[in-house]
């Protein structure tokens, strides 16, 4: 099955130590042994890659290490976009030592390479992704196919070669290194990905239908907007409208984060606010600009750094976040903030409470995400089915007292590894219990036969003699004095370094204690009693504190706490949405039957 994935003609290769790939003769055929030697990391000369044939059972999204999409938020957008289009199973790998990513999509049947690439290309292009070499590439790449053209398309590096690794799709951390596995183990793991995380042929048709509907909707919107623009072009403005000038590099940087330019955003001010959020004040006379820029930055949020937007209706929460940032990161550059003077607080309040003229005197409506009930019902059904499969598989392993790995559980239950890690509470304890039981049996067997390996008295060879100490050499006086001088100098140097290290450690311990005390005071806030807006602001403040964590343990602990907070926030938003919808239905006499049915669901 592994060998059947790859087209054999027009392959590419790269000699070890070379910087570029070469194309083989179109008539040369890549043999099974050459593919297996490359996958086993025993090929004597080359790294090997293949071009696509007429049909393919997999697709790859290639993201280089230097790409603007090589980050957690962009990867999450790509995976959610694929899931929305019907592609539910994906596998993330590190392609080579350079750190690039290959996101594999396996199918259970061959699909036209040209059609598969076109659908994926249209999907990402319609969502304003930049598809270019070094940024984001899509495989299979069968070439343009134009009349008279000899282009064979682009080749793709074969998996399992040097630098290849399995990555956790949620954290992008290396799960298994290829160099630490034998060829058989590596091939078996990749085979399990092919079989456990496979998409059906029907998924491709769902992708195709989704792209067609999306293209038709966008064409309709563009045509309607163009007609509106034509009508608006006939209107002569009475007053001159001042245009905001901004540098192109700032606009492109904001577009890379939001995938488009949000309405009303000032790109250079947003970027300055982002710098103040992460670094703080770096010089005198920056307080006013920092307050203004931070208010603008928090208003729109930062998807790349998981900063939730705090727009209209979040004025008090935005003010609190700005105060916390400037208190912890003013670095002594603002005397007003350092001494807690009211002028600084009033300036922050004025900046956070400012609204444009057309919004003044109106009720500011907060944005609330609304999840359709049909989506929630469908997700609950899928999650329940996956949990039942996992429980049944675990019970089978427990009945046979058989130890199992995550991949064994994935094969037996038919559930993807990504879903298994979301429901660790169903199988982790059973896995640990079976492991302890197996270790107990092995230790008891070892104790029963350990007397066979005890050596008796006198078993050493009679010819064993102690080392001869009769030979000795005198140290010359000059060499002995030189050694004493060197030893004295080295001891002085060690003492100096030890004193410097002690001073640095005292400074670090003081800052570490201050950071932990501040985080402890924030964590003590009871989020269940606070309004949802305050919880969202608290998450943003903790995200700011996350960037200055003194050690890895504090970083991991705060990350786990923030995940818990975000989960509680999403759960409360869903409950508020259901409550408002039910109240609206009960208020309408004609819809009481629908309300009763909705509440019973």
C-alpha positions as CSV (number, residue, x, y, z in Angstrom):
1,X,0.0,0.0,0.0
2,X,2.9,2.4,0.8
3,X,4.6,1.8,-2.6
4,X,1.3,2.1,-4.5
5,X,1.0,5.8,-3.4
6,X,3.8,7.0,-5.7
7,X,4.1,7.6,-9.4
8,X,7.3,6.1,-10.8
9,X,8.3,8.2,-13.9
10,X,9.8,11.7,-14.0
11,X,11.0,11.5,-10.4
12,X,13.3,14.0,-8.7
13,X,16.4,13.5,-6.6
14,X,18.9,15.5,-4.6
15,X,22.5,14.4,-3.8
16,X,23.4,14.6,-0.1
17,X,24.9,18.0,0.7
18,X,23.4,19.6,-2.4
19,X,21.1,22.6,-2.2
20,X,18.8,21.9,-5.2
21,X,16.7,19.1,-6.6
22,X,17.4,17.5,-10.0
23,X,15.0,15.9,-12.5
24,X,15.5,12.4,-13.7
25,X,15.0,11.3,-17.3
26,X,11.3,11.0,-18.1
27,X,11.8,7.5,-19.3
28,X,13.6,6.3,-16.2
29,X,11.5,4.3,-13.7
30,X,11.8,4.6,-10.0
31,X,11.9,1.0,-8.6
32,X,10.5,-0.3,-5.4
33,X,13.9,-0.9,-3.9
34,X,14.9,2.7,-4.5
35,X,11.8,4.0,-2.7
36,X,12.3,1.6,0.2
37,X,16.0,2.4,0.5
38,X,15.1,6.1,0.7
39,X,12.3,5.5,3.3
40,X,14.7,3.3,5.3
41,X,17.4,6.1,5.3
42,X,20.0,3.8,3.7
43,X,20.1,5.3,0.2
44,X,23.8,5.7,-0.5
45,X,23.6,8.9,-2.6
46,X,20.3,10.7,-2.8
47,X,17.1,12.0,-1.3
48,X,14.2,11.0,-3.5
49,X,10.9,12.6,-4.5
50,X,8.1,11.8,-6.9
51,X,5.9,13.7,-9.3
52,X,2.1,13.0,-9.5
53,X,0.5,10.7,-11.9
54,X,-3.0,10.9,-13.4
55,X,-4.6,9.8,-10.2
56,X,-3.6,10.1,-6.6
57,X,-4.7,8.6,-3.2
58,X,-3.4,11.5,-1.2
59,X,-2.9,15.3,-1.2
60,X,-0.3,17.4,0.7
61,X,-0.4,21.0,1.9
62,X,3.3,22.1,1.9
63,X,4.1,25.0,4.4
64,X,7.8,26.0,4.5
65,X,9.5,27.0,7.8
66,X,9.8,30.7,6.7
67,X,6.2,31.0,5.5
68,X,3.7,33.4,7.1
69,X,1.4,30.4,7.6
70,X,4.0,28.4,9.6
71,X,2.3,29.1,13.0
72,X,-0.4,27.5,15.2
73,X,-3.2,30.0,14.3
74,X,-2.7,29.6,10.5
75,X,-2.6,25.8,10.8
76,X,-5.8,25.9,12.8
77,X,-7.5,28.0,10.1
78,X,-6.3,25.6,7.4
79,X,-7.6,22.5,9.3
80,X,-10.9,24.1,10.2
81,X,-11.4,25.2,6.6
82,X,-10.8,21.6,5.4
83,X,-13.2,20.2,8.0
84,X,-15.8,22.7,6.9
85,X,-15.4,21.5,3.3
86,X,-15.8,17.8,4.3
87,X,-12.1,16.8,4.8
88,X,-12.2,15.6,8.4
89,X,-8.9,13.6,8.7
90,X,-5.5,15.1,8.3
91,X,-2.0,14.2,9.4
92,X,0.8,16.7,10.2
93,X,4.5,15.8,9.7
94,X,7.8,17.7,9.7
95,X,9.1,17.2,6.1
96,X,12.9,17.7,6.7
97,X,15.6,19.2,9.0
98,X,14.5,22.7,7.8
99,X,11.4,22.5,9.9
100,X,8.8,22.7,7.1
101,X,5.3,21.1,7.5
102,X,3.6,18.6,5.3
103,X,-0.1,18.2,6.0
104,X,-1.2,14.9,4.4
105,X,-4.8,14.1,3.3
106,X,-5.3,10.4,2.6
107,X,-8.3,9.0,0.5
108,X,-9.6,5.5,0.3
109,X,-9.8,5.6,-3.5
110,X,-7.7,7.2,-6.3
111,X,-8.9,10.7,-7.4
112,X,-7.9,12.6,-10.5
113,X,-4.8,14.5,-9.6
114,X,-5.8,17.5,-11.7
115,X,-9.3,17.7,-10.2
116,X,-8.1,17.2,-6.7
117,X,-5.5,20.0,-7.0
118,X,-8.0,22.3,-8.7
119,X,-10.6,21.9,-5.9
120,X,-8.0,22.5,-3.1
121,X,-6.5,25.4,-5.0
122,X,-10.0,27.1,-5.4
123,X,-10.8,26.4,-1.7
124,X,-7.8,28.3,-0.4
125,X,-7.9,31.0,-3.1
126,X,-11.5,31.8,-2.3
127,X,-10.5,32.2,1.4
128,X,-7.7,34.6,0.4
129,X,-4.8,32.4,1.1
130,X,-1.6,33.1,-0.8
131,X,-0.6,30.1,-2.9
132,X,3.1,30.4,-3.9
133,X,6.4,28.6,-3.7
134,X,7.9,29.0,-0.2
135,X,4.6,30.2,1.3
136,X,1.9,27.5,0.7
137,X,2.0,24.8,-2.0
138,X,-0.6,22.2,-2.9
139,X,0.2,18.7,-4.2
140,X,-0.5,16.7,-6.3
141,X,0.9,19.2,-8.9
142,X,0.4,17.5,-12.3
143,X,1.5,20.5,-14.4
144,X,-0.5,22.9,-16.5
145,X,-1.3,20.3,-19.2
146,X,-1.4,23.0,-22.0
147,X,-1.1,22.0,-25.6
148,X,2.6,21.8,-26.6
149,X,3.8,22.1,-23.0
150,X,6.3,19.6,-21.7
151,X,5.8,20.5,-18.0
152,X,5.5,17.5,-15.7
153,X,4.6,19.6,-12.7
154,X,6.4,19.8,-9.4
155,X,7.8,16.9,-7.4
156,X,7.3,16.2,-3.7
157,X,9.9,14.8,-1.3
158,X,9.1,11.2,-0.2
159,X,8.1,10.7,3.4
160,X,10.2,8.9,6.1
161,X,13.5,10.3,4.9
162,X,16.1,12.2,6.9
163,X,14.6,14.9,9.2
164,X,11.1,13.5,8.9
165,X,9.0,13.5,12.1
166,X,5.4,13.0,13.4
167,X,3.9,16.2,14.9
168,X,1.1,16.7,17.3
169,X,-1.5,18.7,15.3
170,X,-2.8,20.7,18.2
171,X,0.6,21.8,19.7
172,X,3.0,21.3,16.7
173,X,5.4,19.5,19.0
174,X,7.4,16.5,17.8
175,X,5.7,13.3,18.8
176,X,8.0,10.8,17.1
177,X,11.4,11.3,15.4
178,X,12.1,9.3,12.3
179,X,15.8,8.9,13.2
180,X,14.8,7.2,16.5
181,X,12.8,4.5,14.8
182,X,13.8,1.4,12.9
183,X,12.7,1.3,9.2
184,X,10.0,-1.3,10.0
185,X,8.6,0.8,12.9
186,X,8.5,4.0,10.8
187,X,6.8,2.3,7.9
188,X,4.3,0.7,10.3
189,X,3.4,4.1,11.8
190,X,2.9,5.7,8.5
191,X,0.8,2.8,7.3
192,X,-1.4,3.2,10.4
193,X,-1.9,6.9,9.4
194,X,-2.9,5.8,5.9
195,X,-5.5,3.4,7.3
196,X,-6.8,5.1,10.5
197,X,-7.0,8.7,9.2
198,X,-8.4,8.2,5.8
199,X,-11.1,10.2,4.1
200,X,-13.7,8.6,1.9
201,X,-14.3,9.2,-1.8
202,X,-17.6,10.9,-0.8
203,X,-15.5,13.5,1.2
204,X,-13.9,14.6,-2.0
205,X,-17.4,15.1,-3.6
206,X,-18.4,17.1,-0.5
207,X,-15.3,19.3,-1.0
208,X,-16.2,19.8,-4.7
209,X,-19.8,20.8,-3.8
210,X,-18.6,23.2,-1.1
211,X,-16.2,24.9,-3.5
212,X,-18.9,25.2,-6.2
213,X,-21.3,26.8,-3.7
214,X,-18.7,29.1,-2.3
215,X,-17.6,30.3,-5.8
216,X,-21.2,30.9,-6.8
217,X,-21.9,32.9,-3.6
218,X,-18.8,35.0,-4.0
219,X,-19.6,35.7,-7.7
220,X,-23.1,36.9,-6.7
221,X,-21.7,39.1,-4.0
222,X,-19.1,40.7,-6.3
223,X,-21.7,41.4,-9.0
224,X,-24.1,43.0,-6.4
225,X,-21.2,45.1,-5.0
226,X,-20.1,46.3,-8.4
227,X,-23.7,47.4,-9.2
228,X,-23.8,49.4,-5.9
229,X,-20.4,51.0,-6.7
230,X,-21.7,52.1,-10.1
231,X,-24.7,53.8,-8.4
232,X,-22.5,55.4,-5.7
233,X,-20.2,56.7,-8.4
234,X,-22.9,59.1,-9.6
235,X,-23.1,60.8,-6.1
236,X,-20.9,63.9,-5.6
237,X,-19.7,64.2,-2.0
238,X,-20.4,67.6,-0.4
239,X,-17.5,67.5,2.1
240,X,-14.0,66.3,1.4
241,X,-13.2,63.0,3.2
242,X,-9.8,62.8,4.7
243,X,-8.0,59.6,3.7
244,X,-5.8,57.8,6.2
245,X,-2.3,57.1,4.8
246,X,-0.5,54.0,5.9
247,X,2.6,52.2,4.7
248,X,2.2,49.2,2.4
249,X,4.4,46.9,4.6
250,X,2.1,47.6,7.6
251,X,-1.0,46.8,5.6
252,X,0.5,43.6,4.3
253,X,1.5,42.6,7.9
254,X,-2.0,43.1,9.1
255,X,-3.4,41.2,6.1
256,X,-1.1,38.3,6.9
257,X,-2.7,38.1,10.4
258,X,-6.4,38.6,9.6
259,X,-6.2,37.2,5.9
260,X,-7.9,40.5,5.0
261,X,-7.9,44.2,6.1
262,X,-10.6,44.6,8.8
263,X,-12.8,47.7,8.2
264,X,-11.6,50.9,10.0
265,X,-8.3,49.5,11.2
266,X,-5.2,51.6,11.2
267,X,-2.5,49.1,10.4
268,X,0.6,51.0,11.7
269,X,-1.2,51.9,15.0
270,X,-2.3,48.2,15.4
271,X,1.3,47.1,14.9
272,X,2.6,49.6,17.5
273,X,-0.1,48.3,19.9
274,X,1.1,44.8,19.3
275,X,4.7,45.8,20.2
276,X,3.6,47.6,23.4
277,X,1.6,44.5,24.3
278,X,4.6,42.2,24.1
279,X,7.5,44.5,25.1
280,X,6.0,47.5,27.0
281,X,7.4,50.9,27.3
282,X,11.0,51.2,26.0
283,X,11.7,54.9,26.4
284,X,10.4,58.1,27.9
285,X,7.3,60.0,26.6
286,X,5.7,56.8,25.2
287,X,2.7,56.5,27.6
288,X,0.1,58.4,25.6
289,X,1.0,56.6,22.3
290,X,1.0,53.3,24.1
291,X,-2.5,53.8,25.6
292,X,-3.9,54.9,22.2
293,X,-2.2,52.0,20.3
294,X,-3.1,49.4,22.9
295,X,-6.8,50.4,22.8
296,X,-6.8,50.1,19.0
297,X,-4.9,46.8,19.2
298,X,-7.3,45.2,21.8
299,X,-10.4,46.5,19.9
300,X,-9.5,44.3,16.9
301,X,-7.7,41.5,18.8
302,X,-4.9,39.4,17.4
303,X,-5.9,35.9,16.0
304,X,-2.2,35.0,15.6
305,X,-1.5,35.4,19.3
306,X,-5.0,34.2,20.5
307,X,-6.0,37.7,21.7
308,X,-9.8,37.9,21.7
309,X,-11.2,41.1,20.1
310,X,-12.7,43.6,22.6
311,X,-14.8,45.9,20.5
312,X,-17.9,48.0,21.3
313,X,-19.4,47.3,24.7
314,X,-16.1,46.1,26.2
315,X,-14.8,49.6,27.3
316,X,-14.3,48.8,31.0
317,X,-12.6,45.5,30.2
318,X,-10.3,47.1,27.7
319,X,-9.4,49.8,30.2
320,X,-8.5,47.1,32.8
321,X,-6.3,45.2,30.4
322,X,-4.4,48.3,29.4
323,X,-3.8,49.2,33.1
324,X,-2.4,45.7,33.8
325,X,-0.1,45.8,30.8
326,X,1.4,49.2,31.7
327,X,1.7,48.4,35.4
328,X,3.8,45.3,34.7
329,X,5.8,46.6,31.7
330,X,6.3,50.3,32.1
331,X,10.0,49.5,32.9
332,X,10.4,52.8,34.9
333,X,9.8,54.9,31.8
334,X,6.6,56.6,33.2
335,X,6.6,58.2,36.6
336,X,2.8,58.7,36.6
337,X,2.2,55.0,36.2
338,X,5.1,54.1,38.6
339,X,3.6,56.3,41.4
340,X,0.0,55.3,40.6
341,X,-1.1,58.9,39.8
342,X,-4.7,59.4,38.7
343,X,-3.8,61.3,35.5
344,X,-2.5,58.1,33.9
345,X,-5.7,56.2,34.9
346,X,-8.0,58.9,33.6
347,X,-6.1,59.0,30.3
348,X,-6.6,55.2,29.9
349,X,-10.3,55.5,30.7
350,X,-10.8,58.3,28.1
351,X,-8.9,56.2,25.4
352,X,-10.9,53.1,26.2
353,X,-14.3,54.9,26.3
354,X,-13.9,56.8,23.0
355,X,-16.4,56.0,20.3
356,X,-16.8,57.5,16.8
357,X,-19.4,60.3,16.3
358,X,-21.9,58.1,14.5
359,X,-22.0,55.7,17.5
360,X,-22.5,58.2,20.2
361,X,-25.8,58.2,22.0
362,X,-26.6,54.7,20.8
363,X,-26.7,51.4,22.6
364,X,-23.5,49.6,21.9
365,X,-24.3,45.9,21.2
366,X,-21.6,43.4,22.1
367,X,-20.7,40.7,19.6
368,X,-21.8,37.2,20.6
369,X,-21.0,34.1,18.6
370,X,-24.1,32.1,17.9
371,X,-23.9,28.4,17.2
372,X,-26.8,26.9,15.3
373,X,-28.6,24.2,17.2
374,X,-28.2,21.7,14.3
375,X,-24.4,22.1,14.4
376,X,-24.4,21.4,18.2
377,X,-26.7,18.4,17.7
378,X,-24.6,16.9,14.9
379,X,-21.3,17.4,16.9
380,X,-22.8,15.8,20.0
381,X,-23.9,12.7,17.9
382,X,-20.4,12.3,16.4
383,X,-18.7,12.7,19.8
384,X,-21.1,10.2,21.4
385,X,-20.5,7.6,18.7
386,X,-16.7,8.0,19.0
387,X,-16.8,7.6,22.8
388,X,-18.9,4.4,22.5
389,X,-16.3,3.0,20.0
390,X,-13.4,3.9,22.3
391,X,-15.1,2.3,25.4
392,X,-15.8,-0.9,23.5
393,X,-12.2,-1.2,22.3
394,X,-10.8,-0.5,25.8
395,X,-13.1,-3.2,27.3
396,X,-11.8,-5.8,24.8
397,X,-8.2,-5.0,25.8
398,X,-9.0,-5.2,29.5
399,X,-10.8,-8.6,29.1
400,X,-7.7,-10.1,27.4
401,X,-5.3,-8.3,29.8
402,X,-3.6,-7.0,26.7
403,X,-1.4,-4.0,26.8
404,X,-2.1,-1.4,24.1
405,X,-0.7,1.8,22.6
406,X,-2.6,4.8,21.2
407,X,-2.2,3.5,17.6
408,X,-3.5,0.0,18.7
409,X,-6.5,1.7,20.1
410,X,-7.0,3.8,17.0
411,X,-6.9,0.7,14.8
412,X,-9.3,-1.3,16.9
413,X,-11.8,1.5,17.5
414,X,-11.7,3.1,14.1
415,X,-11.3,6.5,15.7
416,X,-8.6,8.9,14.6
417,X,-5.6,9.6,17.0
418,X,-6.6,13.3,17.2
419,X,-10.0,12.3,18.6
420,X,-8.5,9.8,21.0
421,X,-6.3,12.6,22.5
422,X,-9.5,14.7,23.1
423,X,-11.0,11.9,25.1
424,X,-8.0,10.6,27.2
425,X,-10.3,10.1,30.2
426,X,-11.8,7.1,28.5
427,X,-8.6,5.1,28.0
428,X,-5.6,6.6,29.8
429,X,-6.4,5.0,33.2
430,X,-7.0,1.6,31.7
431,X,-3.7,1.8,29.7
432,X,-1.8,2.7,32.9
433,X,-3.5,-0.1,34.9
434,X,-2.6,-2.7,32.2
435,X,1.0,-1.4,32.2
436,X,1.3,-1.7,36.0
437,X,-0.2,-5.2,35.8
438,X,2.3,-6.3,33.2
439,X,5.3,-4.8,35.1
440,X,4.1,-6.6,38.3
441,X,4.1,-10.0,36.5
442,X,7.5,-9.4,35.0
443,X,9.0,-8.5,38.4
444,X,7.5,-11.6,40.1
445,X,9.0,-13.8,37.4
446,X,12.4,-12.1,37.9
447,X,12.3,-12.7,41.7
448,X,11.6,-16.4,41.2
449,X,14.7,-17.0,39.1
450,X,17.1,-14.4,40.4
451,X,19.0,-16.9,42.5
452,X,20.3,-18.6,39.4
453,X,22.3,-15.5,38.5
454,X,24.0,-14.9,42.0
455,X,27.7,-15.5,41.9
456,X,29.1,-17.7,44.7
457,X,32.1,-17.0,46.9
458,X,35.4,-17.7,45.2
459,X,34.1,-17.7,41.7
460,X,36.7,-15.2,40.6
461,X,39.7,-16.5,38.7
462,X,42.6,-17.6,40.9
463,X,44.9,-15.7,38.6
464,X,43.4,-12.3,39.4
465,X,46.0,-10.1,41.0
466,X,45.9,-6.5,42.3
467,X,47.5,-3.8,40.1
468,X,51.3,-3.4,40.4
469,X,52.1,-0.2,42.4
470,X,55.8,-0.6,42.4
471,X,56.3,1.8,39.4
472,X,56.1,5.5,40.4
473,X,57.5,8.7,38.9
474,X,58.6,11.9,40.7
475,X,57.1,15.2,39.7
476,X,59.7,17.8,38.6
477,X,59.7,20.9,40.9
478,X,59.1,23.4,38.1
479,X,56.0,21.5,36.7
480,X,54.6,21.1,40.3
481,X,54.9,24.9,40.9
482,X,53.2,25.7,37.5
483,X,50.3,23.4,38.3
484,X,49.8,25.0,41.7
485,X,49.7,28.5,40.1
486,X,47.2,27.3,37.4
487,X,45.1,25.7,40.1
488,X,45.1,28.9,42.2
489,X,44.0,31.0,39.2
490,X,41.3,28.6,38.2
491,X,39.9,28.6,41.8
492,X,39.8,32.4,41.7
493,X,38.0,32.4,38.4
494,X,35.5,29.8,39.7
495,X,34.8,31.9,42.8
496,X,34.2,35.0,40.7
497,X,31.8,33.2,38.5
498,X,30.0,31.7,41.5
499,X,29.5,35.1,43.0
500,X,28.1,36.5,39.8
501,X,25.8,33.5,39.4
502,X,24.5,34.1,43.0
503,X,23.8,37.7,42.3
504,X,22.0,36.9,39.0
505,X,20.0,34.2,40.8
506,X,18.8,36.6,43.5
507,X,17.6,39.1,40.9
508,X,15.9,36.3,39.0
509,X,14.2,34.9,42.1
510,X,12.9,38.3,43.0
511,X,11.3,38.8,39.5
512,X,10.1,35.2,39.6
513,X,8.3,35.7,43.0
514,X,6.8,39.0,41.7
515,X,5.4,37.3,38.6
516,X,4.0,34.4,40.5
517,X,2.3,36.7,43.1
518,X,0.7,38.7,40.3
519,X,-0.6,35.6,38.5
520,X,-1.8,34.2,41.8
521,X,-3.9,37.3,42.4
522,X,-5.4,37.1,38.9
523,X,-6.2,33.4,39.2
524,X,-8.0,33.9,42.5
525,X,-10.8,35.8,40.6
526,X,-13.9,33.7,40.6
527,X,-14.8,33.5,36.9
528,X,-18.2,31.9,37.6
529,X,-19.4,35.0,39.4
530,X,-17.8,37.5,37.1
531,X,-19.6,38.7,33.9
532,X,-18.5,37.1,30.6
533,X,-16.8,40.4,29.5
534,X,-14.6,40.4,32.5
535,X,-13.6,36.7,31.9
536,X,-12.6,37.6,28.3
537,X,-10.5,40.5,29.6
538,X,-8.9,38.2,32.2
539,X,-7.8,35.8,29.4
540,X,-6.1,38.6,27.5
541,X,-4.3,39.8,30.7
542,X,-3.1,36.2,31.3
543,X,-2.0,35.9,27.7
544,X,0.2,39.0,28.3
545,X,1.6,37.4,31.5
546,X,2.3,34.2,29.5
547,X,5.0,36.0,27.5
548,X,7.0,36.7,30.6
549,X,6.8,33.4,32.4
550,X,10.1,32.7,34.3
551,X,10.3,29.0,33.6
552,X,8.8,26.2,31.5
553,X,6.8,24.8,34.4
554,X,5.1,28.1,35.0
555,X,4.4,28.5,31.3
556,X,2.8,25.0,31.0
557,X,0.7,25.6,34.2
558,X,-0.6,29.0,33.0
559,X,-1.4,27.6,29.5
560,X,-3.5,24.8,31.1
561,X,-5.3,27.3,33.3
562,X,-6.0,29.5,30.2
563,X,-7.4,26.5,28.3
564,X,-9.7,25.9,31.1
565,X,-10.8,29.5,31.2
566,X,-11.5,29.5,27.5
567,X,-13.5,26.3,27.7
568,X,-15.7,27.8,30.5
569,X,-16.1,31.0,28.4
570,X,-17.3,29.1,25.3
571,X,-19.7,27.0,27.5
572,X,-21.2,30.1,29.0
573,X,-21.6,31.8,25.6
574,X,-23.4,28.7,24.3
575,X,-25.8,28.7,27.4
576,X,-26.5,32.4,26.9
577,X,-27.3,31.9,23.2
578,X,-29.7,29.0,24.0
579,X,-31.3,31.0,26.8
580,X,-31.9,34.1,24.6
581,X,-33.3,32.0,21.8
582,X,-35.7,30.1,24.1
583,X,-36.9,33.4,25.7
584,X,-37.5,34.8,22.3
585,X,-39.6,31.8,21.3
586,X,-41.6,31.8,24.5
587,X,-42.4,35.5,24.1
588,X,-44.2,34.8,20.8
589,X,-47.6,33.1,21.4
590,X,-47.5,31.5,17.9
591,X,-44.1,29.9,18.6
592,X,-44.7,28.3,22.0
593,X,-44.9,24.9,20.5
594,X,-41.6,25.4,18.8
595,X,-40.1,26.7,22.1
596,X,-41.3,23.6,24.0
597,X,-39.8,21.3,21.3
598,X,-36.6,23.3,21.4
599,X,-36.2,23.2,25.2
600,X,-37.0,19.5,25.2
601,X,-34.1,19.0,22.7
